[in-house]
Amino acid sequence: MNRLTKLLGTAALTLATTTAFAADPDLLVFDWSGFEEDGFFVKYAEKHGSGPTYAFFGEEEEAFQKLRSGFKADVAHPCSQSIEKWAQADLIEPWDISKIPSYATLAETYRSDPTFVRDGEVYFIPTDLGMTGIAYNADKVTPEQVTSLEIFLDPEMAGRISLPDNVEDAYALAYLATGTSDWTKATEEDFKKASDWLRKAHANARAYWADGAELAQLMATGEVLVSWAWNETPVQMVGDGYNIGFEREAKEGSSAWFCGYVNLKDGPGSEDKAHEFVESWLSQETADYIVNEWGYGHSNTTAMGSFDEETLTGVGLNQISAPQLEQLPMDIALREMMIKEFERIKAGF
């Protein structure tokens, strides 16, 4: 079974969102589909004989609403922009860092961010990071065509582009395209310009993708030629023999994001196993797997220091000279406006 075949199988799991896939009954992880692969928890499985049980979500707002409505799990895997909202909703509780020694390998910026660390207690442990840029079918689209994000508005691309069904990535694209590369400083006028641009891109879109597997299928069939994509998709498709390019240096820029694990309040399973799971995630073994197989970065700075520049460039994690919008925690009111407007745009309004 090649990598793309595995991914397409994973895509089917998203149809069963929040259905639990059984393994260790003492730990339920609420996660993005795909992260149940064995390479993410090698040490945990070595100790306990299997990986945790997983339930899946397709988008963070969906995960938030399910947890608010009473769905119970032990740990969850949101990205940085969600932490303030989840904390205010009283969904998460602190980690016991004494049980996660590899936490010390995280960059100081992660360990001191007031959104993640409150009154000396750690509520969010970053684990994985990646880039969002232009993925394109290099048999049909030239590098010159992807030097600007305006390709998403190109009439010649009508019905041949795909956008992420993810408010943060979609608005990262729209903000960059309209001249904002730091959304922590975005004004309501910036938001309006970005929304107007995104509405135009929506008119050109063939489909919205929910995860890398769905996008890989759209691009493998030739249905979609250009997409705003996580770097996992081109890395994995190239590995399967597809001629897919990835452009992070369009003149307007590209985006970077990071996600991690939170300790859900009143989880039904084992607290000790929740901590062991995160410790396993922060290991060199997981870093090797996520970089080489997925093309994502890892929060363990010691582990990331073991990769040479050629490897990082090959998976799209190298330094770039173009603007880069960091998907940092933002004003909650602005994010709520983005969520509501994005749903309107997708509905055609």
C-alpha positions as CSV (number, residue, x, y, z in Angstrom):
1,M,0.0,0.0,0.0
2,N,1.6,3.3,-1.0
3,R,1.3,6.6,0.9
4,L,-1.5,8.0,-1.1
5,T,-3.5,4.9,-0.8
6,K,-3.1,5.1,2.9
7,L,-4.2,8.7,2.8
8,L,-7.3,8.0,0.8
9,G,-8.3,5.4,3.2
10,T,-7.8,7.9,6.0
11,A,-10.1,10.3,4.2
12,A,-12.9,7.9,4.6
13,L,-12.5,8.1,8.4
14,T,-13.5,11.7,8.4
15,L,-17.0,10.6,7.4
16,A,-17.2,9.0,10.8
17,T,-16.3,12.0,12.8
18,T,-16.2,11.4,16.6
19,T,-16.6,7.6,16.0
20,A,-14.0,6.0,18.3
21,F,-11.5,3.6,16.8
22,A,-10.5,1.2,19.5
23,A,-7.1,0.4,20.9
24,D,-6.1,1.2,24.4
25,P,-9.4,1.8,26.2
26,D,-7.8,3.9,29.0
27,L,-6.9,6.8,26.6
28,L,-9.2,8.6,24.1
29,V,-7.5,11.1,21.8
30,F,-9.7,13.6,19.9
31,D,-7.7,14.4,16.8
32,W,-7.4,15.2,13.2
33,S,-7.6,12.0,11.0
34,G,-4.2,10.7,10.0
35,F,-2.6,11.3,13.4
36,E,-3.6,7.8,14.6
37,E,-0.7,6.4,12.6
38,D,1.7,4.3,14.6
39,G,4.7,6.5,14.0
40,F,3.3,9.2,16.2
41,F,3.3,7.2,19.5
42,V,6.0,4.6,19.2
43,K,7.2,4.7,22.8
44,Y,3.6,4.7,24.1
45,A,2.8,1.6,22.1
46,E,6.0,-0.1,23.2
47,K,5.0,0.4,26.9
48,H,1.3,-0.4,26.6
49,G,1.1,-2.8,23.7
50,S,-1.0,-0.6,21.5
51,G,-1.8,3.0,20.7
52,P,-4.6,5.0,22.3
53,T,-8.2,5.0,21.1
54,Y,-9.0,7.8,18.6
55,A,-12.0,9.9,17.7
56,F,-11.7,12.4,14.9
57,F,-12.8,15.9,14.0
58,G,-12.4,17.8,10.7
59,E,-12.1,21.3,11.9
60,E,-11.4,23.0,15.2
61,E,-14.7,24.9,15.6
62,E,-16.5,21.5,15.0
63,A,-14.3,20.0,17.8
64,F,-15.1,22.9,20.1
65,Q,-18.8,22.6,19.6
66,K,-18.8,18.8,20.1
67,L,-16.8,19.2,23.4
68,R,-19.2,22.0,24.5
69,S,-22.1,19.7,23.8
70,G,-20.8,17.0,26.1
71,F,-18.5,14.7,24.1
72,K,-15.8,13.3,26.4
73,A,-12.2,12.6,25.6
74,D,-8.9,12.7,27.4
75,V,-6.7,14.8,25.2
76,A,-7.3,16.9,22.0
77,H,-5.2,18.3,19.2
78,P,-6.2,22.0,18.5
79,C,-3.9,24.6,17.0
80,S,-2.6,27.7,18.7
81,Q,-5.5,30.1,17.7
82,S,-8.1,27.9,19.6
83,I,-6.4,27.8,23.0
84,E,-7.8,31.0,24.4
85,K,-11.4,30.1,23.4
86,W,-11.1,26.6,24.8
87,A,-9.7,27.9,28.0
88,Q,-12.4,30.5,28.4
89,A,-15.0,27.7,27.8
90,D,-13.4,25.8,30.7
91,L,-12.7,22.8,28.5
92,I,-9.1,22.3,29.4
93,E,-6.9,21.9,32.5
94,P,-3.2,22.2,33.1
95,W,-0.6,19.5,32.3
96,D,1.7,18.2,35.0
97,I,5.0,19.1,33.4
98,S,6.9,16.9,35.9
99,K,5.5,13.9,34.0
100,I,6.6,15.3,30.6
101,P,10.4,15.7,30.8
102,S,10.7,16.4,27.0
103,Y,8.7,19.6,27.5
104,A,12.1,21.2,28.3
105,T,13.1,20.7,24.6
106,L,10.5,23.1,23.4
107,A,11.5,26.6,22.3
108,E,11.3,29.3,24.9
109,T,8.7,31.2,22.9
110,Y,6.3,28.2,23.3
111,R,7.1,27.8,27.0
112,S,6.6,31.4,27.9
113,D,3.6,32.4,25.7
114,P,0.9,33.8,28.1
115,T,-1.9,32.1,26.0
116,F,-0.4,28.7,26.6
117,V,1.1,29.2,30.1
118,R,-1.0,30.9,32.8
119,D,0.1,31.6,36.3
120,G,2.9,29.1,35.8
121,E,0.7,26.3,34.6
122,V,0.9,24.9,31.1
123,Y,-2.3,24.4,29.2
124,F,-1.0,23.8,25.7
125,I,2.0,21.7,24.5
126,P,2.9,22.5,20.9
127,T,3.9,19.3,19.0
128,D,3.7,19.8,15.3
129,L,4.1,22.7,12.8
130,G,3.8,23.1,9.1
131,M,3.5,25.5,6.2
132,T,0.6,26.5,4.0
133,G,1.4,27.5,0.4
134,I,0.5,27.0,-3.2
135,A,0.4,23.3,-4.3
136,Y,0.1,22.9,-8.0
137,N,0.1,20.3,-10.8
138,A,3.5,21.0,-12.4
139,D,2.4,19.1,-15.6
140,K,-0.3,21.8,-16.2
141,V,0.8,24.9,-14.3
142,T,4.2,26.6,-14.7
143,P,6.2,28.1,-11.8
144,E,5.7,31.6,-13.3
145,Q,1.9,31.2,-12.8
146,V,2.3,30.7,-9.1
147,T,4.4,33.7,-8.3
148,S,1.3,35.5,-7.0
149,L,-1.6,34.5,-4.9
150,E,-3.8,36.2,-7.6
151,I,-3.8,32.8,-9.4
152,F,-6.7,31.9,-7.1
153,L,-8.7,34.7,-8.8
154,D,-7.5,33.9,-12.4
155,P,-10.5,33.3,-14.7
156,E,-8.5,30.6,-16.5
157,M,-8.4,28.7,-13.2
158,A,-12.2,28.8,-12.6
159,G,-13.3,25.4,-11.3
160,R,-9.7,24.2,-11.1
161,I,-8.7,25.5,-7.6
162,S,-9.3,24.2,-4.2
163,L,-9.4,26.0,-0.8
164,P,-9.1,24.7,2.7
165,D,-12.3,24.1,4.7
166,N,-10.5,25.7,7.6
167,V,-11.1,29.2,8.7
168,E,-7.5,29.9,9.7
169,D,-5.8,28.7,6.6
170,A,-8.5,30.3,4.3
171,Y,-8.1,33.7,6.0
172,A,-4.3,33.4,6.1
173,L,-4.5,33.2,2.3
174,A,-6.9,36.1,2.1
175,Y,-5.0,38.4,4.5
176,L,-1.7,37.8,2.6
177,A,-3.4,38.4,-0.7
178,T,-4.6,41.8,0.5
179,G,-1.4,42.9,2.2
180,T,-1.7,41.8,5.8
181,S,1.1,39.5,7.0
182,D,0.5,39.8,10.8
183,W,-3.1,39.1,11.7
184,T,-2.5,39.9,15.4
185,K,-2.5,43.6,14.2
186,A,-5.4,43.2,11.7
187,T,-8.1,45.8,11.8
188,E,-11.8,45.5,10.8
189,E,-10.9,47.1,7.5
190,D,-8.2,44.5,6.9
191,F,-10.8,41.8,7.8
192,K,-13.3,43.3,5.3
193,K,-10.7,43.4,2.5
194,A,-9.7,39.9,3.2
195,S,-13.3,38.7,3.2
196,D,-14.0,40.4,-0.1
197,W,-11.0,38.8,-1.7
198,L,-11.9,35.4,-0.3
199,R,-15.4,35.7,-1.7
200,K,-13.9,36.1,-5.1
201,A,-11.7,33.1,-4.6
202,H,-14.8,31.1,-3.6
203,A,-16.3,31.8,-6.9
204,N,-13.4,30.2,-8.6
205,A,-13.2,27.1,-6.3
206,R,-14.0,23.6,-7.4
207,A,-14.0,22.2,-3.9
208,Y,-13.0,22.9,-0.3
209,W,-10.7,20.2,1.2
210,A,-11.0,19.1,4.8
211,D,-7.7,17.3,5.1
212,G,-4.6,16.4,3.1
213,A,-6.1,13.1,2.0
214,E,-9.1,14.7,0.4
215,L,-6.9,17.3,-1.4
216,A,-4.5,14.5,-2.6
217,Q,-7.4,12.8,-4.2
218,L,-8.6,15.9,-5.9
219,M,-5.1,16.6,-7.3
220,A,-4.3,13.0,-8.2
221,T,-7.3,12.9,-10.5
222,G,-6.4,16.2,-12.2
223,E,-9.7,17.7,-11.0
224,V,-7.8,20.4,-9.1
225,L,-4.7,22.1,-10.5
226,V,-4.0,24.6,-7.8
227,S,-4.7,24.7,-4.1
228,W,-3.8,26.5,-0.9
229,A,-2.3,23.5,0.8
230,W,-0.5,22.2,3.9
231,N,3.0,21.0,2.9
232,E,2.2,17.4,3.8
233,T,0.2,17.0,0.5
234,P,3.0,17.8,-2.0
235,V,5.6,15.9,0.0
236,Q,3.5,12.8,0.1
237,M,2.2,13.1,-3.5
238,V,5.8,13.6,-4.9
239,G,6.8,10.5,-2.9
240,D,4.1,8.6,-4.8
241,G,5.3,9.8,-8.2
242,Y,3.0,12.7,-8.9
243,N,4.5,15.9,-10.3
244,I,3.3,18.4,-7.7
245,G,5.0,21.7,-7.0
246,F,4.9,23.7,-3.8
247,E,5.4,27.4,-3.8
248,R,5.9,29.2,-0.5
249,E,7.5,32.3,-2.0
250,A,4.7,33.9,-4.0
251,K,5.3,37.6,-3.8
252,E,2.5,38.1,-1.2
253,G,3.9,35.2,0.9
254,S,2.8,32.0,2.6
255,S,1.7,30.9,6.1
256,A,3.0,28.9,9.0
257,W,1.0,27.2,11.8
258,F,1.5,25.0,14.8
259,C,-0.7,22.7,16.8
260,G,-0.4,20.6,19.9
261,Y,-2.2,18.8,22.7
262,V,-4.4,20.0,25.5
263,N,-5.5,18.1,28.6
264,L,-9.3,18.0,28.5
265,K,-11.1,18.6,31.7
266,D,-12.9,15.6,33.3
267,G,-11.5,13.2,30.8
268,P,-12.8,9.6,31.3
269,G,-9.5,7.8,31.0
270,S,-6.0,7.7,32.6
271,E,-4.3,10.9,33.4
272,D,-0.9,9.1,33.6
273,K,-1.4,7.7,30.1
274,A,-2.4,11.1,28.8
275,H,1.0,12.4,30.0
276,E,2.8,9.4,28.6
277,F,1.2,9.9,25.2
278,V,2.4,13.5,25.0
279,E,5.9,12.5,26.2
280,S,6.0,9.9,23.4
281,W,4.9,12.5,20.9
282,L,7.8,14.8,21.9
283,S,10.4,12.0,21.2
284,Q,13.1,11.8,18.5
285,E,11.2,8.9,17.0
286,T,8.1,11.0,16.4
287,A,10.2,13.8,15.0
288,D,11.8,11.5,12.5
289,Y,8.4,10.2,11.4
290,I,6.6,13.5,11.1
291,V,9.5,15.2,9.1
292,N,10.3,12.3,6.8
293,E,6.8,10.9,6.2
294,W,4.6,13.9,6.5
295,G,6.9,16.9,5.8
296,Y,5.8,18.6,9.0
297,G,8.1,20.1,11.6
298,H,8.3,19.1,15.3
299,S,8.4,21.2,18.4
300,N,11.4,19.3,20.0
301,T,14.2,21.7,19.1
302,T,16.9,19.1,19.9
303,A,15.2,16.6,17.5
304,M,14.8,19.2,14.8
305,G,18.5,20.1,15.0
306,S,19.3,16.6,13.8
307,F,17.9,17.3,10.3
308,D,20.1,18.7,7.6
309,E,19.1,21.7,5.4
310,E,18.6,19.5,2.4
311,T,16.0,17.4,4.2
312,L,14.2,20.5,5.5
313,T,14.2,22.2,2.1
314,G,12.9,19.0,0.5
315,V,9.8,19.0,2.7
316,G,9.2,22.7,2.6
317,L,10.4,23.7,6.1
318,N,13.3,25.9,5.0
319,Q,13.6,29.6,5.6
320,I,12.1,31.8,2.9
321,S,12.6,35.5,2.0
322,A,8.9,36.2,1.2
323,P,6.4,37.4,3.8
324,Q,5.2,34.7,6.2
325,L,1.9,35.0,8.1
326,E,2.4,33.2,11.4
327,Q,-0.9,31.7,12.6
328,L,-0.5,33.0,16.1
329,P,-3.2,33.4,18.7
330,M,-5.4,36.4,17.7
331,D,-8.1,38.6,19.2
332,I,-11.1,36.3,19.9
333,A,-13.6,38.8,18.6
334,L,-11.9,39.0,15.3
335,R,-11.6,35.2,15.1
336,E,-15.3,34.8,15.8
337,M,-16.0,37.3,13.0
338,M,-13.8,35.2,10.6
339,I,-15.7,32.0,11.6
340,K,-19.1,33.5,10.9
341,E,-18.0,35.2,7.6
342,F,-16.3,32.1,6.3
343,E,-19.5,30.1,6.7
344,R,-21.4,32.8,4.8
345,I,-18.8,32.8,2.0
346,K,-18.9,29.1,1.6
347,A,-22.7,29.3,1.4
348,G,-22.4,31.8,-1.4
349,F,-23.3,35.0,0.4
